[in-house]
């Protein structure tokens, strides 16, 4: 019975670590996408930092990526940047890969 409890505790610990890593990857990804979009909009370094933080915050509006896509696409179109949904989704995918790589390298 002790083996079962130990195994269960180990699985719970792994699940918690995996969830934390997924959260960190998503937050870093959103910051990277915010920085990318800020560059397209021609923002200053200070504005870029603030905008990247705003993109991270936008992800807390609803589950999934739609809130981030909506914010970034809306802001880019509002700044007269030629942009569409497909390009934002592609940037989000690329930023996910980069965020995962950065976090793995930092460990």
Buried (B, 14 or more C-beta within 10 A) or exposed (E): EEEEEEEEEEEEEEEEEEEEBEEBBBBBBBBBBBBBBBEBBEBEEEEBBEBBEBBBBBBEEEEEBEBBBBBBBEBBEEBEBEBEEEBBBEBBEBBBEBBBEBBEEEE
